[in-house]
Amino acid sequence: MKVVPVKCLSDNYAYLLIDPATQQAAAVDPVQPERVLQAVREHQCRLTTVLTTHHHADHAGGNEELVKHRTNLHVYGGDARIPAATHSVQDGDTFTVGELQVCVLATPCHTSGHICYYVTDPNASEEQEKRAVFTGDTLFVGGCGRFFEGTATQMLAALDKLGALPTDTRVYCGHEYTRANLQFALAVDADNEKVRFAESTSCTVPSTIASELACNPFMRTREPALQQATGKQDAVQVMAELREQKNRFRG
């Protein structure tokens, strides 16, 4: 598979997901359709699908305009609030984009209907990208989304679900928050040399599940260092306290 990041608004990422075998493509959270369509033209692919992670306007706000420019698009989402949706999906549902296999992962918390898309390419060689997950505002590089419509228990479950994916899965998140996230990670996990390396190399998308398990404090809630930093032992309580500290963190 080929994944093309498309920068949108001030710090958003949309993505163009292309199946090389068929040149069919999906747009992930295409909030600025003109930018996504420009990428479609540049890569000479055929847009067939829209993958929407959640209903917030900075992710789903371009759906209605995009379907005006491209007819017969399959627009997927896991929430009745998704504009222009043609396919309502839930956890475990599968479908294809060309020959790419897409599996829906329900990750409610940031919003109650938030989903992630886990994509595998059965035709990929050893050198090519085989696995990717589009995480919207659930998992960021070094961080996670705010709990607008959910709880720490739900975010822990969501990140555990993502953390169980193959460790070489590439992570494509919805915002460029990496620098601030890693500054916070250093503040609460100062002795983690892997966080120091990631911060020094200005890591951005894509990350990998392996990297997030090593560096992301919200995926390390059972580690003694994070228990000490939060003064909590239970993973849910560690998650809740980390989120509160991150909300207040100014670097």
C-alpha positions in Angstrom: 0.0 0.0 0.0 1.0 3.6 -0.4 -0.1 6.3 2.1 0.2 9.9 1.2 -0.1 12.4 4.1 -2.1 15.5 3.2 -1.6 18.4 5.5 -4.8 20.3 6.2 -5.9 23.3 8.3 -3.3 24.3 10.9 -2.2 20.9 12.2 -4.5 18.2 10.7 -3.6 15.3 8.6 -5.8 13.8 6.0 -4.4 10.8 4.1 -4.7 9.3 0.6 -4.5 5.5 0.9 -3.7 3.9 -2.4 -3.8 0.2 -3.5 -0.9 -0.2 -6.0 -2.5 -3.3 -7.5 -5.6 -1.5 -8.6 -4.8 2.2 -8.2 -8.0 2.5 -6.2 -7.8 4.9 -3.3 -9.5 6.0 -0.1 -9.4 9.4 1.5 -9.1 9.4 5.3 -10.7 12.4 7.1 -10.5 14.7 4.0 -11.4 17.9 5.7 -10.0 20.0 2.8 -11.2 18.1 -0.3 -9.3 20.3 -2.8 -6.0 19.2 -1.2 -7.0 15.6 -1.3 -8.2 15.8 -4.9 -4.8 17.4 -5.8 -3.1 14.4 -4.3 -5.4 12.1 -6.3 -4.4 13.8 -9.5 -0.7 13.8 -8.6 -0.7 10.1 -7.9 -3.0 9.2 -10.8 -5.3 7.0 -8.7 -9.1 6.5 -8.6 -10.8 7.7 -5.5 -13.5 5.3 -4.5 -13.8 5.6 -0.7 -13.9 7.9 2.2 -12.8 6.7 5.7 -14.1 8.9 8.5 -12.7 8.4 12.0 -15.2 10.6 13.8 -17.7 13.4 13.4 -15.7 16.5 14.4 -15.7 19.2 11.8 -11.9 19.2 11.4 -12.1 15.6 10.3 -15.6 15.0 8.7 -16.2 18.6 7.6 -15.1 18.0 4.0 -17.3 14.9 3.3 -20.3 16.7 1.8 -18.2 18.8 -0.5 -16.1 15.9 -1.6 -19.1 13.8 -2.6 -20.2 16.7 -4.8 -16.9 16.4 -6.8 -16.8 12.6 -6.9 -20.0 10.6 -7.4 -20.6 7.1 -6.1 -18.1 7.4 -3.3 -18.4 4.9 -0.4 -18.3 7.0 2.8 -17.6 4.9 5.9 -18.2 6.0 9.5 -19.1 4.6 12.9 -21.4 7.4 14.1 -24.8 8.8 12.9 -23.3 12.2 13.0 -20.9 11.5 10.1 -21.9 13.8 7.1 -22.7 12.1 3.8 -22.1 8.6 5.2 -23.2 5.7 3.0 -21.9 2.9 5.1 -22.3 2.7 8.9 -19.8 0.3 10.4 -18.9 -1.1 13.8 -16.1 -2.9 15.6 -14.8 -5.9 13.6 -16.5 -5.0 10.3 -14.3 -5.6 7.2 -14.3 -4.3 3.7 -11.9 -3.7 0.9 -10.3 -0.7 -1.0 -9.1 -2.3 -4.2 -7.4 -5.4 -2.8 -6.4 -3.7 0.5 -8.2 -5.3 3.5 -9.7 -2.8 6.0 -10.8 -3.8 9.5 -12.8 -1.4 11.7 -11.7 -0.9 15.3 -14.1 0.8 17.6 -12.3 3.2 19.9 -14.9 5.3 21.7 -13.7 8.0 24.1 -12.6 11.1 22.2 -16.1 10.8 20.7 -18.6 8.0 21.4 -18.5 6.9 17.8 -14.8 7.2 17.1 -13.3 4.4 15.0 -9.9 3.5 13.7 -9.1 1.7 10.4 -6.6 -1.1 10.4 -5.4 -1.8 6.8 -3.4 -4.7 5.4 -2.0 -5.2 2.0 -2.0 -8.9 0.9 0.2 -8.1 -2.1 3.0 -6.2 -0.3 6.5 -7.5 -0.6 9.0 -7.6 2.3 10.2 -4.1 1.4 6.7 -2.6 1.1 4.3 -1.3 3.7 2.1 -4.2 4.8 0.1 -2.8 7.7 -1.2 0.6 8.7 -3.7 2.0 11.2 -5.4 5.3 10.9 -6.1 6.5 14.4 -7.8 9.9 14.1 -7.9 11.5 17.5 -7.5 8.4 19.5 -3.8 7.7 19.3 -1.3 10.4 18.4 2.5 10.1 18.1 3.4 10.3 21.8 -0.1 11.0 23.0 -3.8 10.5 22.9 -7.0 12.5 22.3 -9.0 14.3 24.9 -11.8 12.4 26.6 -14.6 14.6 25.2 -17.3 11.9 25.2 -15.7 9.1 27.1 -13.8 7.9 30.1 -10.3 6.8 31.1 -11.5 3.3 31.1 -12.6 3.6 27.5 -9.3 5.2 26.4 -7.3 2.5 28.1 -9.4 -0.2 26.3 -8.9 1.7 23.0 -5.1 2.0 23.4 -4.9 -1.6 24.5 -6.7 -2.7 21.3 -4.3 -0.6 19.2 -1.3 -1.9 21.2 -2.3 -5.5 20.4 -1.8 -4.9 16.6 1.4 -6.2 15.0 4.3 -4.0 16.3 5.4 -3.1 12.8 2.0 -1.5 12.0 2.5 2.1 10.9 0.5 4.6 12.8 -1.1 7.5 10.9 -2.8 10.0 13.3 -5.1 12.9 12.8 -2.9 15.8 14.0 0.7 16.9 14.2 1.1 17.2 17.9 4.3 15.2 18.2 6.6 17.8 19.7 4.3 18.9 22.5 3.4 15.3 23.2 7.0 14.2 23.5 7.8 17.1 25.7 5.1 15.9 28.1 6.4 12.3 27.8 9.8 13.5 28.9 8.3 15.3 31.9 6.5 12.2 33.2 8.9 9.5 31.9 12.3 11.3 32.2 14.5 8.2 32.4 13.0 6.6 29.2 15.9 6.8 26.7 13.6 5.8 23.9 11.5 9.0 24.5 14.7 11.1 24.5 15.7 9.6 21.2 12.3 10.2 19.7 12.2 13.8 20.9 15.6 14.5 19.6 14.8 13.2 16.1 11.6 15.2 15.8 9.5 12.1 15.1 6.3 12.7 13.1 4.0 10.5 11.1 4.1 7.7 10.5 5.0 6.2 13.8 4.7 2.5 14.6 2.9 0.5 17.2 6.3 -0.6 18.5 7.5 3.0 18.9 4.2 4.0 20.7 4.5 1.1 23.1 8.0 2.2 23.9 7.6 6.0 24.1 3.9 7.0 24.5 3.0 7.4 28.2 -0.6 6.8 27.5 0.3 3.3 26.3 2.6 2.7 29.3 0.1 3.1 32.1 1.1 -0.2 33.7 4.8 0.8 33.9 6.3 1.7 37.3 7.7 5.0 36.0 4.2 6.2 35.0 2.7 4.9 38.2 5.3 6.9 40.1 4.8 10.0 38.0 1.0 10.0 38.7 1.0 8.6 42.2 -1.5 5.9 41.0 -1.2 2.1 40.7 -4.3 1.1 38.8 -4.0 1.5 35.0 -7.3 3.4 34.6 -6.3 5.8 37.3 -2.9 6.3 35.8 -4.6 7.0 32.4 -7.0 9.6 34.0 -4.2 11.3 35.9 -2.0 11.5 32.9 -4.8 13.1 30.8 -5.4 15.7 33.6 -1.6 16.4 33.7 -1.4 16.7 29.9 -4.4 19.0 29.9 -2.5 21.4 32.2 0.9 20.9 30.7 2.6 24.0 29.2 6.0 22.6 28.4 
